[in-house]
Amino acid sequence: MEPLSRVDKYRRRREKQKGGRALVWTAFSLLYIVIFYLLIYFVKVPADYTKRIGLEAGLFFLSVIFLDAYLQAFATISTRPVQKEEVRLTRPNPIIIGCWVVSLCYHLSIGLLSSMYLPDWMYYMGFVFTLALFLATVIHFLAYFAYSKRERQWVLEERYVSDQRRAYEMIRDNQSQYYWICDVMENNEEVRQMMKWNGFDRNLEERMYELQPYFQRTIFTNKDLDRIAGISAWLTNMRRIIEEHPNYSPSRTRSEELPLRSKRRGEE
């Protein structure tokens, strides 16, 4: 399982977004139509002057509150580094900001002019505009939350692939270290005696016995990674001890013929 390239990752994101975006817009359009129908046929603009002023004052302060909340929320969100194609989801939308400013100015003006005779459709228009703007703001927030959820999922997938690849590399390195130590013991009698006297030869076989079940594995858990890393650390320390032995002399070993070792030596 190879990690996805940036192009493949972006293509997957675009394909997932198309279906979900159309569904969200359809659902909110139907909801808005239903609310608009209920508003026109069941909600009447109050005839009393005081109630009309209270209605417009309430809509004015709601516009101020939603505009402030929108700016503060996305001002905090926008500090996160994101891909260029995702900027529109994590930055304040200037159209929404401008519409909220128009909304609060409109309700302020209608409230100040309520002493004059104004047709009911002006109140309905202001309320419908604010309602539509509120739904657009909610859609932007939901789009950001959906993006954040998908982003966390992609990060987990990339981390999983990276962990699996790291496990394979550690297993191959451990196998290489084991062959190197065995070859040195075979070619250097004093190193072999040092290993036997300290019980390192027995510990070496125990470590490889613990590693064998992972040779045929295709999936590794975090616990498996920790065990493999522990074996790798022990083998690395063992090799350092051997190299510091006064009678150790470097020689060509089987470990140098393993594919991973040959590749690394060629790169160096």
TIPA-795930 format. One line per 5 residues: number of its first residue (from 1); their letters; for each residue x, y, z of N, C-alpha, C. Coordinates in pm, 1 decimal, decimal comma. Layout:
NUM> A> X Y Z X Y Z X Y Z | ...
//
This chain:
1> MEPLS> 85,2 -119,6 0,0 0,0 0,0 0,0 88,4 124,0 0,0 | 87,2 197,4 -111,5 174,9 312,3 -126,0 103,0 440,3 -83,9 | 178,0 538,4 -30,3 115,8 665,3 5,8 66,8 739,1 -117,7 | -45,3 810,7 -104,0 -104,1 882,7 -215,5 -20,5 1005,6 -249,2 | -9,0 1034,2 -379,3 55,9 1157,2 -420,9 -38,2 1274,0 -397,0
6> RVDKY> 15,1 1394,7 -408,8 -68,0 1513,0 -387,0 -178,4 1522,2 -491,2 | -147,2 1484,1 -616,3 -248,4 1490,2 -722,1 -360,4 1391,5 -694,2 | -324,6 1267,2 -658,2 -426,7 1167,1 -627,1 -509,1 1208,0 -506,8 | -441,6 1264,9 -407,3 -513,6 1307,8 -287,2 -614,6 1417,1 -320,4 | -571,6 1513,2 -402,5 -662,2 1622,7 -438,2 -777,8 1570,9 -523,3
11> RRRRE> -750,9 1475,0 -614,4 -857,4 1418,5 -696,9 -960,4 1346,5 -611,0 | -914,0 1271,5 -511,9 -1007,7 1203,6 -422,3 -1092,5 1303,8 -345,5 | -1030,7 1411,6 -300,6 -1106,1 1512,5 -226,8 -1213,2 1575,6 -314,3 | -1178,8 1606,9 -439,0 -1274,9 1670,0 -528,8 -1390,9 1576,6 -560,0 | -1364,0 1448,0 -579,7 -1470,7 1353,5 -609,9 -1566,5 1337,5 -493,2
16> KQKGG> -1512,5 1335,5 -370,3 -1598,9 1322,7 -253,7 -1680,3 1448,4 -229,6 | -1623,5 1563,3 -263,2 -1692,7 1689,1 -236,1 -1810,1 1711,9 -329,9 | -1803,2 1661,6 -454,6 -1907,3 1690,6 -552,4 -2043,0 1638,7 -507,8 | -2049,1 1509,8 -472,0 -2176,4 1452,2 -431,0 -2228,9 1513,0 -302,7 | -2141,9 1530,7 -203,5 -2185,3 1585,8 -76,0 -2231,3 1729,6 -87,6
21> RALVW> -2164,4 1809,3 -170,8 -2201,6 1949,8 -185,6 -2339,7 1963,6 -249,0 | -2368,8 1884,7 -354,0 -2500,1 1891,8 -418,8 -2611,3 1851,5 -322,6 | -2585,9 1748,1 -241,8 -2686,5 1703,0 -146,0 -2714,6 1809,6 -40,9 | -2610,9 1874,6 8,9 -2629,2 1978,9 111,0 -2707,0 2096,5 55,3 | -2671,4 2140,7 -64,7 -2742,2 2254,9 -123,5 -2888,4 2221,6 -151,3
26> TAFSL> -2915,8 2100,0 -195,3 -3054,8 2059,9 -219,6 -3135,3 2059,4 -91,1 | -3077,1 2003,8 15,5 -3147,7 1997,8 143,6 -3176,5 2137,5 198,0 | -3078,8 2225,8 191,0 -3100,1 2360,8 242,7 -3195,8 2441,2 154,6 | -3197,5 2415,7 25,4 -3293,1 2484,4 -62,1 -3435,8 2444,6 -28,9 | -3458,5 2315,0 -8,8 -3592,1 2269,4 30,0 -3632,3 2326,8 165,1
31> LYIVI> -3537,8 2329,2 258,9 -3568,1 2385,8 390,4 -3604,1 2533,3 379,3 | -3532,5 2605,6 295,8 -3559,5 2749,0 281,7 -3696,3 2772,7 217,8 | -3732,5 2691,0 120,1 -3864,0 2705,1 56,0 -3975,7 2680,9 156,5 | -3958,9 2577,2 239,8 -4060,7 2547,4 341,0 -4072,9 2662,3 440,8 | -3959,2 2713,5 487,2 -3962,5 2824,7 583,5 -4023,7 2949,5 520,1
36> FYLLI> -3990,5 2976,1 394,9 -4046,7 3092,7 326,0 -4199,0 3079,8 311,5 | -4245,0 2959,1 280,1 -4389,9 2936,0 267,8 -4459,6 2960,0 401,3 | -4403,9 2904,7 508,7 -4463,3 2924,8 640,8 -4460,8 3071,8 680,4 | -4354,5 3141,1 642,9 -4342,8 3282,4 678,7 -4450,1 3366,2 609,8 | -4471,2 3343,0 481,7 -4565,2 3424,4 405,0 -4710,1 3399,0 446,4
41> YFVKV> -4742,5 3272,6 473,0 -4883,4 3237,9 494,5 -4924,4 3235,0 641,6 | -4830,1 3225,9 731,4 -4868,0 3213,1 872,1 -4813,6 3325,0 960,9 | -4714,9 3399,7 913,5 -4657,0 3507,3 993,7 -4700,8 3640,9 934,9 | -4756,8 3723,5 1019,2 -4802,9 3854,3 976,5 -4716,5 3963,0 1040,7 | -4689,6 4065,5 962,5 -4613,9 4178,9 1015,6 -4702,5 4253,7 1114,6
46> PADYT> -4653,5 4280,2 1236,5 -4737,8 4349,9 1334,8 -4775,4 4489,8 1286,3 | -4898,5 4525,7 1314,2 -4945,5 4658,8 1273,2 -4904,8 4766,5 1372,4 | -4875,1 4727,1 1494,5 -4838,9 4824,4 1597,5 -4699,4 4881,2 1570,2 | -4685,9 5011,1 1584,0 -4559,5 5080,7 1557,8 -4448,6 5031,2 1649,9 | -4478,7 5012,3 1778,4 -4377,7 4968,5 1875,7 -4327,0 4828,7 1842,9
51> KRIGL> -4418,6 4740,1 1804,1 -4378,3 4602,8 1772,5 -4292,5 4598,5 1646,4 | -4323,9 4685,5 1551,2 -4242,3 4688,3 1429,5 -4099,1 4734,2 1460,3 | -4088,3 4834,6 1545,8 -3954,6 4879,5 1585,9 -3880,8 4768,3 1661,4 | -3953,3 4698,5 1750,2 -3890,4 4588,0 1823,1 -3844,7 4477,5 1730,2 | -3925,7 4448,0 1625,6 -3887,5 4345,3 1528,0 -3758,9 4383,8 1455,1
56> EAGLF> -3752,9 4505,3 1407,0 -3634,3 4548,9 1333,5 -3512,3 4561,4 1424,6 | -3534,7 4605,0 1549,3 -3422,2 4613,4 1643,4 -3366,0 4474,8 1672,5 | -3456,6 4377,5 1689,6 -3410,6 4240,6 1713,8 -3331,9 4186,0 1596,1 | -3381,6 4207,6 1472,8 -3309,7 4160,5 1354,3 -3176,7 4234,1 1336,7 | -3173,6 4361,0 1374,0 -3048,9 4437,7 1365,1 -2943,2 4380,4 1459,0
61> FLSVI> -2980,6 4356,7 1583,9 -2883,0 4304,0 1679,8 -2843,5 4160,4 1646,2 | -2936,7 4082,0 1591,2 -2900,2 3947,2 1547,2 -2798,2 3953,8 1433,2 | -2814,3 4048,5 1343,6 -2717,7 4064,0 1234,3 -2579,8 4100,4 1288,4 | -2576,8 4189,8 1387,4 -2448,6 4228,0 1447,8 -2383,9 4108,1 1516,3 | -2464,5 4031,1 1591,4 -2410,7 3915,5 1664,8 -2356,9 3810,1 1569,1
66> FLDAY> -2433,4 3776,9 1464,5 -2389,7 3673,7 1370,3 -2267,5 3719,3 1290,8 | -2262,4 3846,0 1254,9 -2145,1 3897,0 1183,5 -2021,1 3889,1 1271,4 | -2033,6 3927,7 1396,6 -1919,8 3922,2 1488,9 -1875,3 3778,2 1512,4 | -1972,3 3688,1 1532,6 -1937,6 3547,0 1554,9 -1870,5 3487,4 1432,0 | -1920,6 3521,3 1314,7 -1863,4 3468,9 1190,4 -1718,9 3515,7 1172,3
71> LQAFA> -1695,7 3645,0 1194,8 -1560,7 3698,8 1178,0 -1463,5 3641,0 1280,0 | -1505,8 3631,6 1405,4 -1415,8 3580,2 1508,5 -1384,8 3432,7 1486,4 | -1486,1 3354,5 1449,2 -1464,5 3211,0 1429,3 -1366,6 3185,9 1315,7 | -1388,8 3247,1 1201,1 -1302,4 3220,1 1086,9 -1171,0 3296,2 1094,4 | -1164,1 3401,2 1176,0 -1033,8 3464,7 1198,7 -941,2 3369,8 1273,0
76> TISTR> -997,7 3292,6 1366,0 -918,6 3191,9 1438,0 -884,7 3074,0 1348,4 | -983,0 3028,8 1270,4 -961,9 2913,7 1182,9 -859,2 2944,9 1074,4 | -861,7 3067,2 1022,8 -777,2 3102,6 908,4 -629,0 3106,8 941,8 | -592,5 3098,0 1069,5 -450,3 3096,8 1105,4 -384,7 2963,3 1074,6 | -464,5 2859,8 1050,0 -409,0 2728,2 1018,4 -359,7 2725,0 875,1
81> PVQKE> -242,8 2663,6 849,9 -196,5 2649,6 711,5 -277,4 2542,6 639,4 | -325,9 2573,8 518,9 -405,3 2479,7 440,5 -357,9 2482,9 296,6 | -405,0 2383,8 217,7 -375,3 2382,0 75,9 -446,9 2497,1 5,2 | -391,8 2538,8 -107,9 -446,7 2653,8 -179,2 -590,7 2631,3 -220,0 | -625,0 2507,7 -262,4 -760,1 2481,7 -309,6 -862,2 2477,3 -197,1
86> EVRLT> -817,2 2470,6 -70,6 -909,3 2464,1 42,6 -923,0 2597,6 113,9 | -863,8 2703,4 59,3 -865,5 2832,9 128,2 -1007,4 2884,5 144,9 | -1091,7 2864,2 44,0 -1226,8 2920,0 49,8 -1309,9 2859,2 161,8 | -1274,9 2740,2 208,3 -1349,3 2677,4 317,2 -1302,6 2724,4 453,7 | -1181,6 2773,5 462,5 -1124,3 2808,1 592,7 -1097,9 2957,3 608,8
91> RPNPI> -1145,8 3037,9 516,2 -1129,9 3182,5 525,0 -1267,2 3248,4 525,0 | -1281,5 3364,6 590,3 -1410,9 3434,4 587,0 -1450,0 3468,5 443,6 | -1576,2 3443,5 410,1 -1625,8 3472,5 276,2 -1662,6 3620,4 267,4 | -1598,3 3697,8 179,6 -1629,3 3841,9 172,8 -1773,2 3870,1 132,8 | -1834,7 3780,5 54,4 -1974,6 3801,6 15,0 -2065,9 3790,6 136,7
96> IIGCW> -2041,2 3688,5 220,5 -2122,4 3672,6 341,4 -2102,5 3791,5 435,0 | -1979,4 3836,3 449,2 -1952,5 3952,3 535,3 -2026,0 4075,7 483,4 | -2015,7 4099,7 352,7 -2083,9 4214,8 294,6 -2234,8 4207,1 309,7 | -2290,4 4086,9 294,1 -2435,9 4071,1 308,5 -2480,5 4095,7 452,5 | -2400,3 4053,5 550,6 -2436,3 4081,6 690,1 -2432,0 4231,7 718,0
101> VVSLC> -2336,4 4300,7 658,6 -2331,4 4446,7 674,8 -2454,8 4511,1 612,2 | -2493,9 4463,7 493,1 -2615,7 4514,6 428,6 -2737,6 4485,0 514,5 | -2740,5 4364,9 574,2 -2855,4 4326,7 657,0 -2870,6 4418,9 777,6 | -2761,1 4441,5 848,9 -2774,8 4526,6 968,1 -2805,5 4671,6 930,5 | -2749,6 4719,5 818,6 -2782,9 4855,8 774,4 -2929,0 4865,7 731,2
106> YHLSI> -2977,4 4761,7 665,9 -3117,1 4762,0 619,8 -3213,2 4765,2 738,5 | -3189,6 4678,2 837,0 -3280,0 4673,4 952,4 -3269,8 4801,1 1035,2 | -3151,2 4859,4 1041,9 -3137,8 4986,7 1112,5 -3217,9 5096,2 1042,6 | -3210,2 5099,1 910,1 -3283,8 5200,9 834,3 -3434,4 5181,3 846,9 | -3480,8 5057,0 834,3 -3624,4 5030,2 845,8 -3673,4 5064,7 985,9
111> GLLSS> -3591,4 5033,7 1087,6 -3631,5 5066,8 1224,1 -3644,7 5216,3 1245,2 | -3553,5 5292,7 1186,0 -3560,2 5438,7 1200,5 -3676,3 5498,9 1122,0 | -3716,4 5432,9 1013,5 -3824,2 5485,2 929,0 -3960,2 5424,5 961,7 | -3966,3 5345,5 1069,2 -4092,3 5278,6 1101,7 -4201,9 5376,6 1140,3 | -4164,5 5498,2 1177,5 -4267,0 5597,6 1210,7 -4345,8 5638,9 1086,9
116> MYLPD> -4285,0 5622,3 970,5 -4354,8 5650,4 845,3 -4428,5 5524,7 800,2 | -4518,1 5540,1 706,3 -4589,9 5423,4 655,8 -4499,4 5349,1 558,1 | -4472,2 5223,4 587,7 -4392,6 5138,5 499,8 -4473,5 5014,5 465,3 | -4470,9 4971,9 341,8 -4547,4 4852,0 303,9 -4491,4 4727,6 372,8 | -4579,6 4628,5 390,5 -4539,0 4505,9 460,2 -4428,7 4430,6 386,3
121> WMYYM> -4427,5 4442,9 252,8 -4328,8 4364,5 178,4 -4185,9 4405,4 212,5 | -4163,7 4528,1 258,8 -4029,5 4570,5 297,3 -3982,4 4497,1 422,7 | -4075,8 4472,8 515,6 -4041,0 4395,9 635,3 -4015,9 4249,1 599,4 | -4104,6 4195,4 513,5 -4085,8 4057,0 469,8 -3952,1 4040,7 396,7 | -3920,8 4135,3 310,4 -3796,5 4125,5 233,7 -3674,6 4125,6 326,0
126> GFVFT> -3675,1 4212,6 427,6 -3563,2 4215,5 521,3 -3550,3 4087,1 600,8 | -3666,4 4033,6 644,4 -3662,2 3910,4 722,2 -3615,4 3793,3 636,7 | -3667,7 3784,2 512,7 -3628,4 3675,0 423,2 -3479,8 3684,7 388,0 | -3431,4 3806,1 364,7 -3289,8 3824,1 332,5 -3201,4 3779,4 448,7 | -3237,3 3818,3 570,0 -3158,9 3779,3 687,5 -3163,7 3628,9 709,4
131> LALFL> -3281,1 3569,5 685,2 -3293,7 3424,6 700,7 -3206,0 3351,1 599,5 | -3209,4 3395,8 474,2 -3125,6 3332,4 372,0 -2977,4 3348,1 405,0 | -2941,4 3464,2 455,3 -2801,8 3488,0 492,4 -2759,8 3400,0 609,8 | -2849,8 3381,0 704,4 -2820,5 3292,5 817,3 -2795,8 3149,8 769,1 | -2880,9 3101,3 675,5 -2861,6 2966,4 622,2 -2729,6 2955,4 546,0
136> ATVIH> -2692,9 3059,8 471,0 -2564,6 3057,3 399,7 -2447,0 3051,3 497,0 | -2459,5 3123,1 608,6 -2353,7 3119,6 710,4 -2342,8 2981,5 773,1 | -2458,7 2920,6 801,3 -2458,6 2785,1 857,8 -2396,1 2687,0 759,9 | -2427,5 2702,2 630,9 -2369,5 2613,6 529,7 -2216,6 2625,7 527,5 | -2166,8 2747,6 539,2 -2021,4 2766,8 539,7 -1957,8 2698,1 660,4
141> FLAYF> -2019,9 2710,7 776,5 -1967,3 2643,3 895,0 -1971,6 2491,5 878,5 | -2083,5 2439,2 827,4 -2095,3 2294,2 808,9 -1993,9 2244,0 706,2 | -1970,4 2323,2 601,0 -1870,5 2283,8 501,6 -1731,6 2276,5 564,1 | -1701,4 2371,2 652,6 -1571,0 2367,7 719,6 -1560,0 2247,0 812,0 | -1665,9 2217,1 888,5 -1662,0 2101,8 978,1 -1647,2 1971,9 899,3
146> AYSKR> -1717,1 1962,4 784,8 -1704,0 1842,8 701,2 -1562,2 1830,5 646,7 | -1503,9 1943,8 606,4 -1366,1 1942,1 556,6 -1268,8 1899,6 666,3 | -1289,7 1950,2 787,9 -1201,1 1914,1 899,5 -1209,6 1765,0 929,6 | -1330,6 1710,2 921,3 -1346,7 1567,0 946,6 -1275,0 1485,5 840,1 | -1291,1 1523,4 713,2 -1222,3 1451,7 605,7 -1071,3 1466,7 618,1
151> ERQWV> -1026,0 1586,1 657,8 -882,3 1609,0 672,6 -823,3 1517,5 779,8 | -894,1 1502,9 892,5 -845,3 1412,4 997,6 -839,3 1268,9 946,6 | -938,7 1230,2 866,0 -938,9 1095,2 811,1 -820,9 1074,5 716,7 | -791,5 1174,1 632,4 -677,8 1162,2 540,6 -545,6 1155,9 616,6 | -534,1 1232,8 723,2 -411,6 1230,0 803,9 -392,1 1092,2 866,0
156> LEERY> -501,3 1032,8 916,3 -492,2 899,3 975,2 -452,7 796,0 870,2 | -507,5 808,0 748,9 -472,2 713,7 642,8 -324,8 726,5 605,4 | -276,2 848,7 593,2 -135,3 869,2 559,3 -43,7 817,1 669,8 | -83,7 839,3 793,9 -3,1 790,7 905,8 -0,9 638,2 908,2 | -115,8 577,1 876,4 -122,4 430,8 874,2 -28,7 374,9 768,0
161> VSDQR> -33,1 431,2 647,0 54,1 383,7 539,1 200,4 403,6 577,0 | 231,5 518,2 636,7 369,7 545,4 677,1 416,9 445,7 782,9 | 330,2 412,4 877,8 367,5 316,3 982,1 391,4 177,8 923,5 | 308,1 136,5 827,1 326,9 5,0 766,4 459,5 -1,5 691,8 | 491,0 104,3 618,1 618,1 105,6 544,8 736,4 106,3 641,2
166> RAYEM> 724,5 181,8 749,5 833,0 185,9 848,3 853,1 48,7 911,6 | 743,1 -24,6 933,2 754,7 -158,4 991,3 831,5 -252,0 897,9 | 800,1 -247,6 767,4 872,3 -331,2 671,8 1021,1 -296,4 669,4 | 1051,9 -168,2 673,5 1192,4 -127,2 670,8 1265,9 -171,9 796,2 | 1202,0 -161,7 912,1 1267,1 -205,5 1035,8 1289,0 -356,0 1035,8
171> IRDNQ> 1192,8 -432,0 982,8 1210,3 -577,5 976,2 1328,6 -612,7 886,7 | 1337,5 -548,3 771,6 1449,9 -575,7 682,3 1582,5 -533,5 746,0 | 1584,4 -419,7 812,3 1706,6 -375,9 880,4 1745,8 -472,5 991,9 | 1647,1 -519,8 1066,4 1676,6 -614,7 1173,9 1733,2 -744,4 1118,3 | 1676,7 -789,5 1007,6 1729,2 -910,6 944,9 1872,7 -889,1 897,9
176> SQYYW> 1900,0 -773,1 843,7 2035,2 -740,9 798,9 2132,8 -735,5 916,3 | 2089,5 -672,9 1025,8 2174,5 -665,7 1144,8 2204,3 -806,1 1198,5 | 2103,8 -891,0 1197,5 2122,4 -1027,9 1247,9 2227,4 -1102,3 1165,1 | 2216,1 -1095,1 1031,2 2313,5 -1162,7 945,9 2453,7 -1104,7 967,0 | 2460,5 -974,1 985,7 2591,6 -911,7 1006,3 2655,6 -963,1 1134,2
181> ICDVM> 2579,8 -968,7 1242,5 2633,9 -1016,4 1370,7 2675,1 -1162,3 1360,2 | 2593,2 -1245,2 1294,4 2626,9 -1387,3 1278,9 2754,1 -1405,6 1197,2 | 2770,5 -1327,8 1091,6 2890,7 -1338,9 1009,6 3015,4 -1296,3 1086,4 | 3002,1 -1189,8 1166,1 3116,9 -1146,2 1246,1 3153,2 -1253,0 1348,4 | 3055,1 -1312,5 1412,0 3082,1 -1419,4 1508,7 3149,1 -1539,1 1441,9
186> ENNEE> 3109,9 -1566,2 1318,3 3167,5 -1680,5 1248,1 3312,6 -1654,3 1206,7 | 3344,6 -1530,6 1174,3 3477,9 -1497,9 1124,2 3573,5 -1448,1 1232,3 | 3521,3 -1415,5 1349,5 3605,0 -1360,2 1455,6 3580,1 -1440,0 1583,5 | 3677,9 -1519,7 1619,8 3662,2 -1608,1 1735,3 3648,2 -1529,3 1864,5 | 3723,4 -1422,2 1880,7 3716,9 -1346,3 2005,9 3581,2 -1277,2 2022,4
191> VRQMM> 3527,8 -1228,8 1913,3 3393,3 -1168,8 1920,5 3291,1 -1275,9 1956,1 | 3306,0 -1393,8 1897,5 3212,3 -1502,8 1927,9 3220,4 -1541,6 2075,3 | 3341,7 -1546,6 2130,8 3356,7 -1579,8 2272,3 3296,2 -1470,6 2360,2 | 3316,3 -1345,6 2322,0 3256,7 -1236,2 2398,6 3104,7 -1246,7 2399,5 | 3047,9 -1282,4 2285,1 2902,0 -1296,3 2276,3 2853,3 -1410,4 2365,3
196> KWNGF> 2925,6 -1522,0 2365,4 2884,4 -1636,9 2446,4 2900,7 -1609,3 2595,3 | 3011,6 -1551,2 2634,3 3036,6 -1525,7 2776,9 2930,9 -1433,5 2838,3 | 2884,0 -1338,6 2759,5 2784,5 -1243,1 2809,9 2640,1 -1284,1 2781,1 | 2623,9 -1398,4 2716,9 2487,7 -1444,6 2686,1 2422,3 -1368,5 2572,5 | 2503,6 -1292,9 2496,9 2445,8 -1215,6 2387,1 2399,5 -1304,9 2272,5
201> DRNLE> 2466,9 -1418,1 2253,0 2426,2 -1506,4 2143,6 2286,5 -1562,1 2166,9 | 2257,8 -1596,5 2291,8 2123,9 -1646,8 2323,8 2019,0 -1535,9 2309,8 | 2055,6 -1416,6 2355,8 1962,3 -1303,6 2341,3 1937,2 -1270,5 2194,1 | 2041,9 -1287,7 2111,8 2027,6 -1260,8 1969,0 1925,0 -1354,3 1905,7 | 1933,5 -1481,6 1937,6 1837,9 -1577,9 1882,5 1696,8 -1553,1 1936,0
206> ERMYE> 1687,7 -1510,3 2060,6 1555,7 -1480,0 2116,2 1491,5 -1361,7 2044,1 | 1573,7 -1261,9 2012,7 1519,4 -1146,6 1940,9 1471,1 -1185,8 1801,6 | 1545,4 -1268,9 1733,6 1502,7 -1311,3 1600,8 1380,1 -1401,8 1608,2 | 1371,3 -1481,3 1714,9 1251,9 -1564,6 1733,2 1127,8 -1476,1 1752,0 | 1145,0 -1365,2 1825,8 1033,4 -1272,0 1843,6 997,9 -1201,0 1713,2
211> LQPYF> 1098,0 -1184,6 1625,9 1074,5 -1111,7 1501,4 1012,5 -1198,8 1392,2 | 1031,9 -1329,1 1399,2 986,1 -1418,2 1292,2 836,8 -1408,4 1260,9 | 747,6 -1398,0 1359,7 604,3 -1390,1 1325,3 568,0 -1271,0 1237,4 | 655,1 -1170,0 1233,6 622,5 -1050,3 1155,6 668,8 -1059,6 1010,8 | 743,1 -1164,6 975,4 794,7 -1174,7 839,3 683,0 -1184,9 735,8
216> QRTIF> 572,8 -1251,6 771,0 462,8 -1271,8 677,2 345,1 -1178,0 702,8 | 362,8 -1086,8 794,7 252,9 -994,4 826,1 234,0 -892,4 713,9 | 109,3 -851,1 694,2 78,2 -742,7 600,9 19,1 -621,7 672,4 | -24,9 -640,5 796,6 -81,7 -532,3 875,9 -13,9 -532,4 1012,2 | 26,9 -414,4 1057,4 96,3 -401,7 1185,3 21,8 -302,9 1274,0
221> TNKDL> 2,0 -342,3 1398,7 -60,7 -253,5 1496,0 46,9 -167,9 1563,6 | 2,6 -72,5 1643,3 98,4 11,4 1716,3 182,3 -71,8 1812,9 | 121,0 -173,8 1872,3 195,6 -262,4 1961,6 303,3 -337,9 1885,0 | 270,7 -382,4 1762,9 370,3 -450,8 1679,9 486,1 -357,7 1646,1 | 454,1 -234,0 1613,6 559,2 -137,5 1580,6 652,2 -114,2 1699,2
226> DRIAG> 594,8 -107,4 1818,6 677,6 -86,8 1937,7 770,7 -205,8 1960,6 | 720,1 -327,2 1941,6 804,0 -445,9 1962,0 915,0 -453,2 1857,8 | 880,6 -424,5 1733,2 982,5 -427,3 1627,8 1087,7 -319,8 1651,7 | 1043,8 -202,1 1695,7 1138,7 -94,5 1725,2 1229,5 -132,1 1841,6 | 1175,3 -202,5 1941,3 1257,4 -247,3 2053,5 1364,2 -346,4 2009,6
231> ISAWL> 1326,2 -439,3 1921,7 1423,8 -535,2 1868,5 1530,5 -462,5 1786,9 | 1486,9 -365,4 1708,4 1581,6 -288,3 1627,0 1681,2 -213,3 1714,7 | 1633,9 -154,9 1823,9 1723,7 -82,2 1914,2 1825,1 -177,4 1977,5 | 1780,2 -296,9 2015,2 1872,0 -393,6 2077,4 1978,8 -436,6 1977,3 | 1940,1 -466,9 1854,1 2036,6 -509,9 1753,2 2135,0 -398,2 1719,3
236> TNMRR> 2087,2 -275,1 1715,2 2176,3 -162,0 1687,5 2280,3 -145,9 1798,5 | 2236,7 -157,8 1922,1 2331,2 -149,4 2034,3 2430,2 -265,1 2031,9 | 2380,8 -383,7 1994,5 2469,0 -499,6 1987,7 2576,6 -479,5 1881,0 | 2537,0 -424,3 1768,6 2635,5 -399,2 1663,2 2738,8 -296,5 1709,2 | 2694,5 -195,0 1781,3 2788,2 -94,0 1830,3 2889,0 -156,8 1927,4
241> IIEEH> 2841,1 -247,1 2012,2 2931,7 -315,0 2106,2 3036,8 -395,7 2030,7 | 2993,0 -466,1 1925,7 3086,9 -548,1 1848,2 3190,0 -460,3 1777,4 | 3143,6 -350,4 1719,1 3236,1 -262,3 1646,9 3337,9 -197,5 1739,7 | 3303,5 -183,8 1868,3 3396,4 -125,8 1964,9 3489,9 -230,6 2026,1 | 3471,0 -356,6 1989,9 3559,3 -461,6 2041,2 3700,5 -439,7 1985,7
246> PNYSP> 3802,0 -451,1 2069,4 3939,7 -420,8 2023,7 3987,8 -510,9 1911,6 | 3939,4 -633,1 1900,9 3986,4 -726,1 1798,3 3890,9 -736,2 1679,2 | 3796,8 -645,4 1671,5 3703,3 -649,4 1557,9 3769,3 -587,7 1435,3 | 3753,7 -653,0 1320,8 3804,2 -600,1 1193,9 3692,1 -609,2 1091,2 | 3660,6 -500,6 1021,8 3550,9 -502,1 923,5 3578,7 -601,0 812,2
251> SRTRS> 3473,2 -667,8 766,5 3484,1 -761,4 655,5 3350,4 -765,5 583,7 | 3351,2 -810,7 460,4 3229,1 -818,8 381,4 3140,6 -929,0 437,9 | 3013,5 -898,1 460,9 2921,7 -994,0 522,4 2798,9 -1011,6 435,1 | 2719,1 -1112,8 470,2 2596,3 -1139,0 395,4 2498,6 -1023,5 402,2 | 2501,5 -950,1 511,7 2404,8 -841,6 528,5 2420,7 -735,0 421,2
256> EELPL> 2541,8 -723,4 363,8 2563,8 -622,1 262,3 2501,1 -660,2 129,3 | 2463,5 -787,9 112,5 2404,0 -832,8 -12,1 2251,8 -824,2 -10,1 | 2192,5 -790,7 104,6 2047,3 -777,7 110,5 2003,7 -658,8 25,8 | 1886,6 -666,2 -38,0 1843,9 -559,6 -129,8 1844,4 -421,9 -67,1 | 1795,6 -412,0 54,8 1787,4 -280,5 118,1 1925,8 -222,9 142,5
261> RSKRR> 2018,8 -307,1 189,0 2154,4 -260,2 215,0 2223,2 -219,1 83,8 | 2204,3 -300,9 -21,3 2268,9 -270,1 -148,4 2218,2 -139,0 -204,5 | 2088,2 -117,3 -191,1 2028,9 6,4 -241,3 2083,5 127,1 -166,9 | 2091,2 116,7 -33,7 2140,4 229,3 45,3 2286,8 257,1 17,2 | 2366,6 149,6 0,0 2507,8 170,1 -27,0 2526,7 237,7 -162,3
266> GEE> 2439,0 203,7 -260,7 2447,5 266,3 -391,0 2411,7 413,1 -386,9 | 2311,8 447,2 -302,0 2272,2 587,2 -288,9 2381,2 669,7 -224,3 | 2452,7 609,4 -127,6 2561,0 681,8 -60,4 2678,5 706,3 -153,8
//
